[in-house]
């Protein structure tokens, strides 16, 4: 059972039918958000709404798939929340944690969003899909498309790390390499999707990847005894994970599962591509595209995000901040996370530790606060 009722434009509020394939708002071209009958759900005990399976589908009542026969799963979600004791001792932080997303299928957090998006697409009758990707999203989409028996085309930058390309091809996707960045891949994917009627799985251009990502917020609350941390530091490219978690916190508050306390959300980007940081510091609602984006962290090389205002809104509403770190800092922190905690993080995960050190030194984070770093994928993908 799901309490899904309808979709709603995140900017203008226009409602949409949730039981038809939808992309962005036809009025303002902004993301659509899934809405649920939370008042009815609140009447049920929390234990009745959460399943027993060790995957994100334990929260299926608050996910959009209506018939469980359409669930396409590889066991995604319910990843460990690790107490980073050795790093915490080094930094003087007894309550430092790492949410270890590299243990998802296809070794990244992207499995969450694509599992739900592909499941819902299958349920709504979609048979051919397209996705632009800097790496991990393409691999995850390919895995779930193969599992569902759907056709997928992936558009990737020509300089994408080789393991990402090999993964997509091994999983049966048709890959097209594009000269340029993920934004260029997105334009080409959308052009062909419109021409041939393919369903576009781009970040926040369909409503259900966000729903998969929001389960990180539900898991974090459950794993911490329904008391959220003080700070979440999140590597931000397209920002779906951060926006999804903020949506999850709002839903859980309305359900009465958590109190009014919510974490301060921290966006971390690379100095070579930091459109959200620039917009946050300038007090802007929307972010202008970043020029000449360059960073070793492929997932952070996103010069423009369709959900920019949602990212900035979550940061400001939470009392959070946005920070850019150099590639040298994030790679050094990536290696430190490996040496100290046994986690071979992706560069994006390393960026969260680099950001923590800066914010700790500036006094923005206190040593005794409960802080969660998100490692969003495996460093093996970057070999």
KOLDRENLO-398097 format. One record per residue: residue number from 1; residue in one letter; x, y, z of N, C-alpha, C in turn. Coordinates in steps of 0.2 Angstrom, whole numbers. Layout:
num:residuo:nX:nY:nZ:caX:caY:caZ:cX:cY:cZ
NUM:A:X:Y:Z:X:Y:Z:X:Y:Z
...
END
This chain:
num:residuo:nX:nY:nZ:caX:caY:caZ:cX:cY:cZ
1:X:4:-6:0:0:0:0:4:6:0
2:X:2:11:-4:6:18:-4:0:23:-2
3:X:3:28:1:-2:34:2:-1:39:-3
4:X:2:38:-9:3:43:-14:-4:45:-16
5:X:-4:52:-17:-10:55:-20:-9:59:-26
6:X:-4:63:-27:-3:67:-33:4:69:-33
7:X:5:73:-39:11:77:-40:10:84:-39
8:X:15:88:-37:14:95:-37:21:99:-39
9:X:20:104:-43:26:108:-45:29:111:-39
10:X:36:110:-38:39:113:-33:40:120:-32
11:X:38:124:-38:39:131:-38:32:134:-38
12:X:28:132:-43:21:136:-44:16:132:-40
13:X:17:126:-38:12:122:-34:6:119:-39
14:X:7:119:-45:2:116:-49:1:109:-48
15:X:-5:106:-47:-5:98:-46:-5:94:-53
16:X:-3:88:-52:-2:84:-58:-5:77:-56
17:X:-7:73:-61:-9:66:-60:-3:62:-59
18:X:-3:58:-53:3:54:-52:3:47:-56
19:X:-3:46:-59:-3:39:-62:-3:40:-70
20:X:1:45:-72:3:46:-79:10:47:-79
21:X:14:45:-84:21:47:-84:22:55:-84
22:X:25:58:-80:26:65:-80:34:67:-79
23:X:35:73:-82:42:75:-82:42:82:-78
24:X:44:87:-80:44:93:-76:37:97:-77
25:X:36:102:-73:30:106:-74:29:109:-81
26:X:24:109:-84:23:111:-90:22:119:-90
27:X:21:122:-84:20:129:-84:27:133:-83
28:X:31:130:-78:37:133:-76:43:129:-77
29:X:43:123:-80:48:118:-81:52:117:-75
30:X:49:117:-69:53:115:-63:51:108:-60
31:X:54:105:-56:53:98:-54:46:97:-50
32:X:43:91:-51:37:89:-48:39:85:-42
33:X:35:86:-37:36:82:-31:30:78:-29
34:X:32:72:-27:26:67:-25:23:69:-18
35:X:17:69:-18:13:70:-12:9:64:-9
36:X:9:64:-3:6:58:1:0:60:6
37:X:-4:56:7:-10:57:12:-7:56:19
38:X:-3:61:21:0:60:28:-4:60:34
39:X:-10:63:33:-14:64:39:-17:57:40
40:X:-19:53:35:-21:46:35:-16:42:38
41:X:-10:42:35:-4:38:37:-3:39:45
42:X:-4:45:47:-2:47:54:-6:43:59
43:X:-12:41:57:-17:37:61:-14:30:63
44:X:-9:28:58:-7:21:59:0:22:63
45:X:1:17:67:8:17:71:14:16:66
46:X:19:19:68:25:19:64:27:12:62
47:X:27:8:67:29:1:66:25:-3:61
48:X:18:0:60:14:-4:55:16:-1:48
49:X:19:5:48:21:8:41:28:6:39
50:X:32:3:43:39:1:41:39:-6:41
51:X:41:-9:35:42:-16:34:48:-19:37
52:X:49:-25:36:55:-29:39:61:-30:35
53:X:60:-29:28:65:-30:24:71:-25:24
54:X:77:-28:24:83:-23:25:84:-20:18
55:X:80:-16:16:81:-12:10:77:-6:10
56:X:77:-1:5:73:5:6:66:4:5
57:X:64:-2:3:57:-4:2:53:-5:8
58:X:57:-5:14:54:-5:20:49:1:21
59:X:50:6:18:46:12:18:41:13:12
60:X:39:7:10:35:7:3:29:11:4
61:X:26:12:10:20:15:11:21:23:9
62:X:27:25:10:28:32:8:33:33:2
63:X:32:28:-2:35:28:-9:30:27:-14
64:X:31:29:-20:26:29:-25:23:23:-29
65:X:26:17:-28:24:12:-32:18:9:-29
66:X:13:8:-33:6:6:-30:6:-2:-30
67:X:9:-5:-34:8:-13:-34:15:-16:-34
68:X:16:-19:-28:23:-22:-27:25:-27:-32
69:X:21:-29:-37:23:-33:-42:28:-29:-47
70:X:27:-23:-47:31:-18:-51:38:-16:-48
71:X:39:-18:-42:45:-16:-38:51:-19:-42
72:X:56:-15:-44:62:-18:-47:68:-17:-42
73:X:70:-22:-39:75:-21:-33:81:-26:-34
74:X:87:-23:-32:93:-27:-31:95:-27:-24
75:X:91:-25:-19:93:-25:-12:96:-18:-10
76:X:94:-13:-13:96:-6:-12:94:-3:-5
77:X:98:1:-3:96:5:4:98:1:10
78:X:96:4:16:97:1:22:105:0:23
79:X:109:5:21:116:5:21:118:7:28
80:X:124:5:30:127:6:37:128:13:39
81:X:126:15:45:128:21:48:134:20:53
82:X:140:22:51:146:19:55:148:25:59
83:X:149:23:66:152:28:70:160:28:69
84:X:162:34:66:169:35:64:173:37:70
85:X:175:32:74:178:33:81:185:36:80
86:X:189:33:75:196:35:75:197:42:72
87:X:193:43:67:193:50:64:190:55:70
88:X:185:53:73:182:57:78:187:59:84
89:X:191:54:86:197:55:91:202:60:88
90:X:204:59:82:208:64:79:206:71:79
91:X:199:72:77:196:78:77:193:81:83
92:X:193:77:88:190:79:95:183:79:94
93:X:180:74:90:173:74:89:170:67:91
94:X:167:66:97:165:59:99:159:57:95
95:X:155:61:92:149:59:89:149:60:81
96:X:154:58:78:155:58:71:153:52:68
97:X:149:52:62:147:46:59:147:47:51
98:X:148:41:48:148:41:41:142:37:38
99:X:138:39:34:133:35:31:136:32:24
100:X:137:26:24:141:22:19:137:20:13
101:X:136:24:8:132:23:3:135:18:-3
102:X:142:17:-2:145:13:-7:143:6:-7
103:X:140:4:-2:137:-3:-1:131:-4:-5
104:X:128:1:-8:122:0:-12:124:-5:-18
105:X:119:-8:-22:120:-11:-28:123:-5:-33
106:X:128:-7:-37:132:-3:-42:136:2:-38
107:X:137:1:-31:142:4:-27:141:11:-27
108:X:135:14:-27:134:21:-25:126:22:-23
109:X:125:28:-20:119:30:-18:114:31:-24
110:X:116:31:-30:112:32:-36:107:26:-37
111:X:109:20:-34:104:15:-34:98:16:-31
112:X:98:20:-26:91:22:-22:86:25:-27
113:X:89:31:-30:84:34:-35:82:31:-41
114:X:87:27:-44:85:23:-50:81:17:-49
115:X:81:14:-43:77:9:-41:70:11:-41
116:X:68:16:-38:62:19:-37:59:22:-44
117:X:63:26:-47:61:29:-54:60:23:-59
118:X:64:18:-59:63:13:-64:57:9:-62
119:X:56:7:-56:50:4:-54:44:7:-56
120:X:43:14:-54:37:18:-56:37:18:-64
121:X:42:19:-67:41:20:-74:39:13:-77
122:X:41:7:-75:38:1:-77:31:1:-75
123:X:29:3:-70:22:2:-68:17:7:-72
124:X:20:12:-74:16:17:-79:17:16:-86
125:X:20:10:-88:20:8:-95:26:10:-99
126:X:31:13:-96:37:16:-100:41:9:-102
127:X:43:10:-108:47:4:-111:54:6:-113
128:X:55:13:-115:62:15:-117:63:21:-113
129:X:70:22:-111:72:27:-106:78:30:-108
130:X:80:36:-106:86:39:-108:89:43:-101
131:X:95:43:-100:98:47:-95:105:49:-96
132:X:106:56:-95:113:59:-95:116:57:-88
133:X:123:56:-88:126:54:-82:133:55:-82
134:X:136:58:-77:143:58:-76:147:52:-74
135:X:142:47:-72:145:40:-70:141:36:-67
136:X:140:37:-60:136:32:-56:129:32:-58
137:X:125:37:-60:118:37:-61:117:32:-67
138:X:122:33:-72:121:28:-78:122:21:-77
139:X:127:19:-72:127:12:-70:121:10:-67
140:X:119:14:-62:113:12:-58:107:11:-63
141:X:106:16:-67:100:15:-72:101:9:-76
142:X:107:8:-79:108:2:-83:106:-5:-79
143:X:108:-5:-73:106:-11:-69:99:-12:-68
144:X:95:-7:-66:88:-8:-65:84:-8:-71
145:X:87:-5:-77:83:-6:-83:84:-13:-85
146:X:90:-16:-84:91:-23:-86:87:-28:-82
147:X:86:-26:-75:82:-30:-71:75:-30:-73
148:X:73:-24:-75:66:-23:-77:64:-26:-84
149:X:69:-27:-88:68:-29:-95:67:-23:-100
150:X:69:-17:-98:68:-10:-101:74:-8:-105
151:X:73:-4:-111:78:-2:-115:81:5:-112
152:X:87:6:-112:90:12:-109:96:14:-113
153:X:96:21:-114:101:24:-118:105:29:-113
154:X:111:29:-112:115:33:-108:119:38:-111
155:X:119:44:-110:123:49:-113:128:52:-107
156:X:135:51:-109:140:52:-104:146:57:-107
157:X:149:61:-103:155:65:-106:160:60:-108
158:X:163:62:-114:168:58:-117:174:56:-112
159:X:175:61:-107:181:60:-102:179:56:-96
160:X:173:53:-96:171:49:-90:176:44:-88
161:X:177:43:-82:182:37:-80:179:31:-83
162:X:184:27:-85:183:21:-89:178:16:-85
163:X:179:15:-79:175:10:-75:167:11:-76
164:X:165:18:-76:158:20:-77:156:17:-84
165:X:160:19:-89:158:17:-96:157:9:-96
166:X:162:6:-94:162:-2:-94:156:-5:-90
167:X:154:-2:-85:149:-4:-81:142:-3:-85
168:X:141:2:-88:135:4:-92:134:-1:-97
169:X:140:-2:-101:140:-7:-107:139:-14:-104
170:X:142:-16:-99:141:-23:-96:134:-24:-94
171:X:130:-19:-92:124:-20:-90:118:-19:-95
172:X:121:-19:-102:116:-19:-107:114:-12:-110
173:X:116:-7:-107:114:0:-109:118:2:-116
174:X:114:6:-120:117:9:-126:120:15:-124
175:X:127:16:-125:130:22:-122:133:26:-128
176:X:131:33:-127:134:38:-132:138:43:-128
177:X:144:44:-130:149:48:-127:148:55:-131
178:X:148:61:-126:147:67:-129:153:72:-127
179:X:155:76:-132:160:81:-130:157:86:-126
180:X:160:87:-119:157:92:-115:156:89:-108
181:X:151:92:-104:150:91:-98:143:87:-97
182:X:141:86:-91:134:82:-90:128:87:-93
183:X:129:93:-92:124:98:-95:123:97:-103
184:X:129:96:-106:129:95:-113:125:88:-115
185:X:127:83:-111:124:76:-111:116:77:-110
186:X:114:81:-105:107:82:-104:103:85:-110
187:X:106:90:-113:103:93:-118:102:88:-124
188:X:107:84:-126:107:79:-131:102:74:-129
189:X:102:72:-123:97:67:-121:90:69:-121
190:X:88:75:-119:82:78:-120:79:79:-127
191:X:84:81:-131:82:82:-138:80:76:-141
192:X:84:70:-140:82:64:-143:76:61:-140
193:X:75:62:-133:69:60:-130:63:63:-133
194:X:63:69:-134:57:72:-137:56:70:-144
195:X:61:69:-148:61:66:-155:58:59:-155
196:X:60:55:-151:58:48:-151:54:45:-146
197:X:52:50:-141:47:48:-136:50:44:-130
198:X:56:44:-129:59:41:-124:58:44:-117
199:X:57:40:-112:56:44:-105:63:46:-102
200:X:63:52:-100:69:55:-98:70:54:-90
201:X:75:51:-88:77:49:-81:82:55:-78
202:X:83:60:-81:87:65:-79:86:67:-72
203:X:91:70:-68:90:72:-61:84:77:-61
204:X:79:76:-57:74:80:-55:70:82:-61
205:X:71:79:-67:66:80:-73:61:75:-73
206:X:61:70:-68:55:66:-67:55:65:-59
207:X:49:64:-56:48:65:-49:50:59:-45
208:X:52:54:-47:53:48:-43:60:46:-40
209:X:65:48:-44:72:48:-41:73:51:-35
210:X:70:57:-34:70:60:-28:67:56:-22
211:X:61:52:-24:58:48:-18:63:42:-16
212:X:67:40:-21:72:35:-19:77:38:-14
213:X:79:44:-16:85:47:-12:82:49:-5
214:X:76:51:-5:73:53:2:74:47:7
215:X:74:41:5:75:36:10:81:36:14
216:X:86:40:12:92:41:16:90:45:22
217:X:85:49:22:83:53:27:79:48:32
218:X:75:44:30:71:40:34:76:35:37
219:X:80:32:34:85:27:37:89:31:42
220:X:92:37:41:96:40:46:92:41:52
221:X:85:43:52:81:44:58:80:38:61
222:X:79:32:58:78:26:61:84:23:64
223:X:90:24:61:96:21:63:99:25:69
224:X:96:32:70:98:36:76:93:36:81
225:X:88:31:81:83:31:86:78:37:86
226:X:77:39:79:72:44:78:74:51:81
227:X:80:52:82:83:59:84:88:60:79
228:X:87:65:75:91:67:69:98:70:72
229:X:103:70:68:109:73:70:109:81:70
230:X:114:84:72:114:91:72:116:94:65
231:X:121:90:62:123:93:55:124:87:50
232:X:122:88:44:123:83:39:127:87:33
233:X:133:84:32:137:86:26:137:82:20
234:X:135:85:15:133:81:9:136:84:3
235:X:139:79:-1:142:82:-8:137:83:-13
236:X:137:89:-16:131:91:-20:133:93:-27
237:X:130:89:-31:130:90:-39:124:92:-41
238:X:119:88:-43:112:89:-44:108:90:-38
239:X:111:88:-32:107:89:-26:101:85:-24
240:X:100:80:-28:94:76:-27:94:73:-20
241:X:99:71:-17:100:67:-11:98:72:-5
242:X:101:78:-6:100:83:0:93:85:0
243:X:90:87:-6:83:89:-7:78:83:-5
244:X:80:77:-6:76:71:-4:76:71:3
245:X:82:71:6:82:71:14:78:76:17
246:X:78:82:15:75:88:18:67:86:17
247:X:65:83:11:58:82:10:56:76:15
248:X:60:71:16:59:66:21:58:69:28
249:X:62:73:30:62:76:37:55:80:38
250:X:53:83:32:46:87:33:41:82:33
251:X:41:76:30:36:71:30:36:68:37
252:X:42:66:39:42:63:46:39:67:52
253:X:41:74:51:38:78:56:31:79:56
254:X:28:79:50:21:79:49:17:72:52
255:X:21:67:51:19:60:53:19:60:61
256:X:23:64:64:24:64:71:30:59:73
257:X:34:57:68:39:52:69:46:56:73
258:X:46:62:71:52:66:74:50:72:77
259:X:54:75:81:52:82:84:54:87:79
260:X:53:93:82:55:99:77:62:100:75
261:X:66:97:79:73:98:78:75:94:71
262:X:78:98:67:81:96:60:88:98:59
263:X:92:94:56:99:95:55:101:101:51
264:X:106:104:52:109:110:48:112:106:42
265:X:109:108:36:111:104:30:117:108:27
266:X:123:105:25:129:108:22:130:105:15
267:X:130:110:11:132:108:4:139:109:3
268:X:143:104:0:150:104:-1:151:103:-8
269:X:155:107:-12:156:107:-19:164:108:-20
270:X:166:107:-26:173:108:-27:174:115:-29
271:X:180:118:-28:181:125:-30:181:125:-38
272:X:182:120:-41:182:120:-48:175:120:-51
273:X:170:119:-47:163:119:-49:158:120:-43
274:X:157:126:-42:153:127:-36:147:132:-37
275:X:143:131:-41:137:136:-42:133:137:-36
276:X:132:131:-32:127:132:-26:131:136:-21
277:X:137:135:-20:141:139:-15:140:147:-17
278:X:142:148:-23:142:155:-26:135:158:-25
279:X:129:155:-27:123:157:-26:121:158:-19
280:X:123:153:-14:121:154:-7:125:160:-4
281:X:131:161:-6:135:167:-3:132:173:-6
282:X:129:173:-12:127:180:-15:119:181:-13
283:X:116:176:-9:109:177:-7:104:176:-12
284:X:106:172:-18:102:171:-23:97:165:-22
285:X:92:166:-26:87:160:-25:88:155:-30
286:X:91:157:-36:93:152:-41:101:153:-43
287:X:104:148:-45:111:148:-47:112:149:-54
288:X:117:153:-56:119:154:-62:124:148:-64
289:X:124:146:-70:129:140:-72:136:142:-71
290:X:140:137:-69:147:138:-68:151:138:-74
291:X:155:142:-75:159:142:-81:166:138:-81
292:X:167:134:-86:173:130:-86:174:125:-80
293:X:169:121:-79:169:117:-73:174:112:-74
294:X:178:111:-68:184:106:-68:184:103:-61
295:X:184:97:-60:186:94:-54:187:86:-55
296:X:191:83:-51:192:76:-51:186:72:-49
297:X:181:75:-45:175:72:-42:170:73:-47
298:X:169:67:-52:164:68:-57:157:70:-55
299:X:155:67:-49:148:69:-47:147:76:-45
300:X:153:79:-44:152:87:-42:153:91:-48
301:X:154:88:-54:155:92:-60:149:93:-63
302:X:144:97:-60:137:99:-62:137:106:-62
303:X:138:109:-68:138:117:-68:131:120:-67
304:X:126:116:-68:119:119:-68:114:114:-65
305:X:110:115:-60:105:110:-58:98:113:-58
306:X:94:109:-61:87:111:-62:84:112:-55
307:X:86:109:-50:83:109:-43:87:114:-39
308:X:91:119:-42:95:124:-38:91:127:-32
309:X:85:130:-34:82:133:-28:79:129:-23
310:X:78:122:-24:76:118:-19:82:116:-14
311:X:88:116:-17:94:115:-14:96:121:-9
312:X:95:127:-12:97:133:-8:91:134:-3
313:X:85:132:-4:80:132:1:81:128:7
314:X:83:122:5:84:117:11:90:119:15
315:X:95:122:12:101:124:16:99:130:21
316:X:95:135:18:93:141:22:88:139:27
317:X:83:135:25:78:134:30:81:130:36
318:X:86:126:35:89:122:40:94:126:44
319:X:96:132:42:101:136:45:108:133:44
320:X:109:130:38:115:127:35:119:132:32
321:X:124:129:28:129:133:24:131:129:18
322:X:135:132:14:138:129:8:145:131:7
323:X:149:126:6:156:127:6:160:124:0
324:X:165:127:-3:169:124:-8:176:122:-5
325:X:178:116:-7:185:114:-6:189:112:-12
326:X:195:113:-11:199:111:-17:200:104:-19
327:X:202:102:-25:203:95:-26:208:92:-22
328:X:213:96:-21:219:93:-17:216:91:-10
329:X:212:95:-7:209:94:0:204:88:0
330:X:200:88:-5:195:82:-5:199:75:-6
331:X:204:75:-11:208:69:-12:212:67:-5
332:X:215:72:-2:218:70:4:214:68:9
333:X:208:71:10:203:68:15:200:61:13
334:X:199:60:6:197:53:4:202:48:6
335:X:209:50:6:214:45:8:214:44:15
336:X:212:50:19:212:49:26:206:45:29
337:X:201:46:25:195:42:27:197:34:26
338:X:200:33:21:202:26:20:207:23:25
339:X:212:27:27:217:25:32:214:24:39
340:X:210:29:41:207:29:48:201:25:49
341:X:197:24:44:190:21:45:189:15:40
342:X:194:13:36:193:7:31:188:8:26
343:X:187:14:24:182:16:19:185:19:13
344:X:185:15:7:188:18:1:183:22:-2
345:X:182:29:0:177:33:-2:178:36:-9
346:X:173:38:-12:174:41:-19:176:48:-17
347:X:179:52:-22:181:59:-21:176:63:-18
348:X:170:62:-20:164:66:-17:163:65:-10
349:X:164:59:-7:164:57:0:170:60:3
350:X:176:60:0:181:64:3:180:71:4
351:X:176:74:0:175:81:1:171:83:7
352:X:167:78:9:163:80:16:168:80:22
353:X:173:76:22:178:76:27:182:83:27
354:X:184:85:21:187:91:20:183:97:22
355:X:177:97:20:172:102:23:172:102:30
356:X:171:96:33:170:96:40:176:99:44
357:X:182:98:41:188:101:45:188:109:44
358:X:186:111:39:186:119:38:181:121:43
359:X:175:118:43:169:121:47:171:120:55
360:X:174:115:56:176:114:63:182:119:65
361:X:186:121:61:191:126:62:189:133:63
362:X:183:134:59:180:140:60:175:141:65
363:X:174:136:69:169:136:74:162:135:72
364:X:160:134:66:153:134:64:150:127:66
365:X:155:122:67:153:116:70:156:115:76
366:X:153:113:82:156:112:88:158:105:89
367:X:163:104:92:166:97:93:161:92:96
368:X:157:94:100:152:89:103:146:88:99
369:X:145:91:93:139:90:90:139:83:86
370:X:133:81:85:132:74:81:132:76:74
371:X:137:74:70:138:76:63:138:69:59
372:X:135:69:53:135:64:48:138:66:42
373:X:143:62:40:146:63:33:143:58:28
374:X:142:60:22:139:55:17:144:53:12
375:X:146:47:12:151:44:7:146:41:2
376:X:145:44:-4:140:43:-9:142:37:-14
377:X:148:35:-14:150:29:-18:157:27:-17
378:X:159:22:-21:166:19:-20:171:22:-24
379:X:177:22:-21:183:25:-24:185:21:-30
380:X:183:14:-30:185:10:-35:183:12:-42
381:X:177:16:-42:175:18:-49:179:23:-52
382:X:184:26:-48:188:31:-51:195:29:-53
383:X:196:22:-53:203:20:-55:204:20:-62
END
